[in-house]
């Protein structure tokens, strides 16, 4: 038994190295799409109601049983640059992303914006797994190319320096 102990230790060590170097494939995340309101006052867009629907279902099947009310500093962050206010949703489960159709209702002016047919790539990434795996890198992000905003085609800019700093603004004119 004592003579076989080094062999067992070596075998377990090799097994650990092998399982530590395995990789698992995963679906890349969908980036957040930011509504960017051009020509709106902050008073007009201080409250937004966001609703998520099944994609391609003509807004017949709402996914969430409740609406998300967005308000600056509460659950979203409003960034103003010149005449444009971009809205970043803090809750990663509630933000606008591909795979769904969306409605944004602006109560102050009784206007509804629709966002449908969000198209882009569907990539996968690989991450090491196992006992000795250390993968500090964030998940990969899919790229988004087009959408339909209020029945008009919308093309996202592709002039980003890096995918994690890409700005996916959906410009909405007053």
FIPAZA-779229 format. One record per residue: residue in three letters; x, z, y of N, C-alpha, C, O in turn. Coordinates in steps of 0.001 Angstrom, whole numbers, plus 500000, padded with zeros to 6 digits. Layout:
N
ALAXZYXZYXZYXZY
...
This chain:
174
UNK500825500000498804500000500000500000500864500000501253500575499264502196
UNK501903500797501283502770500862502462503503499541502650503706499114503786
UNK503910498872501550504602497592501667503677496512502228504145495611502924
UNK502402496582501948501471495550502431500971495838503845500349494975504464
UNK501232497028504360500780497387505701501328496448506776500556496019507633
UNK502626496104506776503118495158507792502427493799507704502182493163508729
UNK502114493350506492501426492069506333500016492133506925499552491185507558
UNK499356493248506713498012493418507268498067493437508791497225492828509451
UNK499043494128509344499202494199510805499496492811511359498930492422512381
UNK500363492069510708500694490713511160499452489818511070499170489051511991
UNK498720489917509972497520489098509794496483489427510867495876488520511437
UNK496274490705511145495312491093512175495769490647513559494950490243514384
UNK497063490717513814497600490267515100497391488774515287496988488325516360
UNK497666488006514238497462486564514309495977486228514495495629485327515258
UNK495123486950513803493687486750513949493249487044515388492437486313515954
UNK493779488094515963493463488439517351493933487375518318493222487052519270
UNK495123486819518094495620485757518962494768484503518841494481483839519837
UNK494373484188517635493555483001517428492186483169518078491725482269518780
UNK491531484303517857490209484505518453490317484681519962489371484369520685
UNK491425485164520440491626485332521873491838484013522584491656483934523799
UNK492217482978521859492464481697522497491313480714522298491418479561522717
UNK490229481139521674489067480270521500488375480094522850488470480950523728
UNK487688478986522995486943478797524232485489478485523911485168477889522883
UNK484630478905524816483197478651524691482781477739525826483272477852526949
UNK481871476836525515481353475927526518480090476532527139479297477170526446
UNK479908476331528440478739476853529141478287475828530176479073474987530612
UNK477015475904530564476482475026531604476960475503532961476942476701533244
UNK477387474572533803477805474923535150476588475381535959475462474969535680
UNK476817476229536957475749476754537805475242475678538766475943474720539092
UNK474013475872539199473433475011540236473736475649541591473515476847541767
UNK474239474866542554474544475446543868473281475727544667472228475137544425
UNK473410476637545621472298476954546514472160475848547558473137475426548176
UNK470931475395547735470624474418548773470034475181549953469097475962549788
UNK470580474954551140470196475719552321469272474900553218469657473819553665
UNK468058475390553493467270474701554508467935474911555870468268476035556245
UNK468120473815556598468743473869557924467747473275558918467471472076558904
UNK467222474129559767466146473766560675466719473291562000467420474036562684
UNK466417472043562362466937471451563593465830471450564651464751470895564445
UNK466129472090565794465185472099566910464118473172566818463188473180567625
UNK464225474071565866463271475176565738463805476382566506465015476609566543
UNK462917477146567112463337478412567714463409479459566604462782479300565556
UNK464164480515566829464237481596565831462883482254565631462568482703564529
UNK462075482316566688460742482906566562459863482077565621459022482630564912
UNK460053480764565613459255479906564738459625480073563260458766479969562384
UNK460886480328562996461337480395561595461799481795561187462529481947560207
UNK461378482814561934461809484170561583461246484621560241461786485531559612
UNK460160483985559802459588484261558483459317482935557791458651482063558350
UNK459830482782556577459611481588555765459085482026554412459504483056553883
UNK458182481260553856457655481566552524458140480471551582457865479288551786
UNK458861480884550555459482479964549608458770480064548263458606481155547717
UNK458348478909547732457659478877546440458367477892545516458765476805545933
UNK458517478293544255459206477489543244458181476960542242457314477694541769
UNK458303475651541928457375474986541015458122474241539914459311473946540035
UNK457409473950538855457947473124537779458275471748538348457460471162539061
UNK459451471233538043459889469942538577459012468810538065458637468771536893
UNK458693467890538970457954466698538597456502466924538229455886466053537615
UNK455940468062538582454578468431538175453586468365539343452472468879539244
UNK453994467729540448453141467582541629452608468931542138451464469028542583
UNK453438469945542067453121471288542567451897471897541890451133472624542526
UNK451712471608540626450588472165539871450949473479539182450090474344539009
UNK452222473637538784452633474815538014453670475608538789454843475238538843
UNK453223476699539385454151477562540115454919478405539115454331478967538191
UNK456220478498539291457086479218538354457029480719538606456792481496537681
UNK457242481121539828457198482544540156455758482966540399454959482205540945
UNK455438484176539993454088484673540211453913485211541628452797485534542035
UNK454989485306542367454911485783543751455723484854544637456627484169544159
UNK455412484830545899456184484038546837457343484882547359457292486112547348
UNK458369484207547807459523484881548387459420484738549895459394483624550418
UNK459362485849550585459314485831552039460733486038552538461364487058552263
UNK461221485054553275462575485127553804462530485591555250461727485099556043
UNK463381486525555586463507486986556959464975487331557200465632487925556345
UNK465474486958558357466882487178558681467264488647558507466546489541558957
UNK468385488883557860468988490204557585468242490994556508468752492020556057
UNK467071490561556085466348491275555042466812490774553678467469491515552947
UNK466492489558553328466933488997552058467556487620552236467765486883551272
UNK467847487291553493468505486028553795469355486199555051469232487179555786
UNK470206485226555264471093485252556422470907483954557195471062482865556642
UNK470579484075558462470391482910559314471674482677560105472195483591560744
UNK472175481445560056473361481075560814472976479994561805472481478933561425
UNK473211480277563098472829479343564153474072478630564666475079479260564990
UNK473984477299564733475043476479565311474373475403566161473708474507565639
UNK474555475503567462473896474619568421472377474699568233471791475764568424
UNK471730473580567861470271473573567726469817473691566265468649473453565956
UNK470738474057565373470438474093563937470605475503563380471611476168563626
UNK469601475945562625469655477250561964469627477030560467468653476508559924
UNK470705477432559797470815477301558346470468478640557705470870479695558196
UNK469719478589556604469251479806555944469927479945554582469815479066553727
UNK470625481056554395471277481400553137470477482528552493470292483584553098
UNK470001482307551264469214483314550555470170484223549787471002483740549019
UNK470058485523549985470982486486549370470760486683547879471716486950547151
UNK469534486559547409469219486779546001469455485498545207468752484507545402
UNK470440485517544314470807484306543576469709483816542634469776482683542157
UNK468715484629542360467608484206541499466499483515542285465606482907541694
UNK466550483604543598465448483111544431465813481915545303464941481393545998
UNK467042481468545295467413480397546219467015479010545708466763478820544519
UNK466964478048546633466600476674546311467735476043545526468892476078545944
UNK467384475457544366468384474813543516467712473725542685466486473638542624
UNK468525472910542055468037471821541209467285472389540013467451473550539640
UNK466459471542539429465701471937538243464277472359538546463500472622537628
UNK463927472426539814462596472853540247462174472032541462463002471372542090
UNK460892472076541788460386471566543060460097472787543929459835473876543416
UNK460146472598545249460058473730546172459122473425547324458972472278547745
UNK458497474477547823457730474425549067458260475514549984458463476656549572
UNK458480475135551236458833476107552268457692476085553282457430475060553910
UNK457025477212553433455931477308554396456424478083555607457030479146555475
UNK456156477533556798456526478177558058455236478654558709454548477870559363
UNK454896479942558538453610480451559054453444480309560565452339480036561036
UNK454509480488561328454395480476562792453888479141563330453247479107564380
UNK454164478044562628453710476732563102452819476037562064452482474863562217
UNK452443476768561011451552476258559968452050474924559403451305473946559352
UNK453317474896558980453916473678558430454504473971557059455102475023556836
UNK454324473017556140454892473119554802455877471977554585455561470816554848
UNK457058472307554111458085471326553774458172471285552248458204472334551605
UNK458211470096551667458353469973550217459734469422549886460259468554550583
UNK460308469945548812461606469485548320461423469202546831461112470105546054
UNK461619467944546440461417467532545056462571466647544593463449466278545374
UNK462546466321543319463471465348542719464927465616543095465649464698543484
UNK465352466859542980466740467215543273467601466691542122467440467112540977
UNK468505465780542432469315465122541410470800465364541639471271465426542775
UNK471510465496540560472957465664540620473529465562539226472912465001538321
UNK474704466108539068475342466048537756475055467307536962474718468349537525
UNK475189467203535677475036468341534765476340468456533987476529467798532964
UNK477231469296534485478528469471533836478534470739532993477661471599533109
UNK479532470819532154479779472047531399481213472466531669482069471648532004
UNK481452473747531517482791474290531663483194474973530373482384475147529462
UNK484452475354530309484942476086529144485590477374529618486286477413530633
UNK485342478410528862485895479708529196486477480300527916485869480239526847
UNK487656480868528053488264481528526902487427482718526490486788483364527321
UNK487436482998525212486703484152524711487527484819523632488436484209523069
UNK487223486020523354487943486761522333488451488069522882488245488397524051
UNK489108488801522035489579490135522374490577490131523529490502490981524417
UNK491496489193523521492568489196524512492320488217525649493235487935526423
UNK491125487700525768490812486711526787490666487374528146490034488422528282
UNK491255486753529132491103487204530521490891485952531358491847485234531652
UNK489654485683531742489321484490532505488682484902533820487458485015533899
UNK489489485129534860488938485606536116488273484505536955487682484801537993
UNK488361483255536525487834482182537350486307482203537380485669482572536394
UNK485720481804538517484257481771538607483708480604537794484448479705537395
UNK482397480635537556481744479525536869481898478249537692482022478291538916
UNK481887477130537002481916475851537712480551475595538339479553476200537947
UNK480517474699539311479273474337539990478982472861539769479882472022539826
UNK477723472557539518477311471166539482477319470622540895477274471379541865
UNK477375469328541002477288468657542291475860468154542462475241467715541492
UNK475336468212543663473995467715543951474151466500544861474889466538545846
UNK473443465418544517473599464174545263472401463848546150472574463499547318
UNK471185463960545604470013463521546348468827464455546116468815465260545185
UNK467845464322546982466567465032546845465533464235547641465869463303548372
UNK464293464620547483463219464061548294462688465214549151462208466215548619
UNK462775465072550476462325466105551411461166465522552217461326464547552950
UNK460001466142552064458779465644552715458584464147552449458318463369553365
UNK458720463766551192458530462386550715459539461390551274459311460182551210
UNK460658461882551823461713461012552329463002461271551536463335462424551260
UNK463731460201551168464991460412550443466003461164551302466109460935552507
UNK466726462044550673467754462834551359469026462753550523468997463009549319
UNK470150462395551162471437462292550475472353463375551013472561463490552221
UNK472903464174550093473822465236550490475192464644550788475629463702550126
UNK475859465200551782477199464761552146478171465098551031478050466137550383
UNK479137464214550810480136464466549765481513464708550370482525464457549715
UNK481568465183551587482843465349552283483372466777552221483931467280553195
UNK483195467421551088483646468809550951485102468855550519485583467969549813
UNK485790469888550949487181470083550556487257470602549123488073470124548333
UNK486428471558548788486400472131547439484963472438547076484154472749547950
UNK484636472355545796483239472499545391482659473875545724481450473986545932
UNK483470474912545780482933476238546042482681476464547526482038477445547900
UNK483180475570548377482952475686549811482021474586550310481841474422551516
UNK481441473849549403480560472740549757479297473271550423478725474273549995
UNK478882472594551454477711473017552213476542472099551854476537470922552215
UNK475571472633551156474405471859550758473238472152551690472269472799551294
UNK473332471677552926472238471844553881471204470754553680471543469581553527
UNK469933471153553681468820470211553695468284470247555121467653471221555532
UNK468537469186555866468172469162557285466681468874557464466154467885556954
UNK466021469762558200464591469665558445464410469605559967464760470547560678
UNK463867468505560450463664468312561888462302468854562317461316468782561584
UNK462287469398563533461044469959564089460014468870564259458902469138564713
